[in-house]
Amino acid sequence: MLIENQVEKNRILIEQRNYFEKGDLLEIMQPGEDYIEYRVDEMYDENMNLVTSAPHPQQKIYLPFSGVLKPFSLFRRKKEKF
């Protein structure tokens, strides 16, 4: 779930509920809007250390993002078809 837009730093802070990792495709669901697809190319923990996965429930993660998301936006890992 979106915690904070940090527009001036081109990033967002999210709290994750389920495991995801670098390379995953996420769907961002905003209230009243279409989904946005987002590829996780890099991610950072709360101390701004580069990490490759978010394995812990309620872990706070920074993701590079230019733009603004609506409050209460949700993220889910998209299952890619093979």
Residue, then its C-alpha position, 0 to 999 in steps of 0.5 A: m500500500l502507498i504510504e507516501n509520494q516523494v515527488e521531489k525525490n522521484r520515489i514512493l514509499i510503500e508498505q508491502r504485504n507479500y513477497f516481491e523482488k527485483g524484476d517483478l511486474l507489479e500492478i498499481m491499483q488506484p481508487g477510480e483509475d485504471y491499473i498501472e503496470y510497474r517493473v521493479d528495477e530497483m528498490y531500497d529499504e528504510n535506510m536507503n540500502l539497495v535490496t533485491s527483495a522484500p521478504h517481510p510482511q509490512q516491510k517499508i520499501y522505496l521505489p523509484f517513481s516519477g509522478v503522483l499516486k492517489p492515497f490508498s493505492l494498492f500494489r500486487r504482483k502480476k502473474e506473467k503468462f508464459 
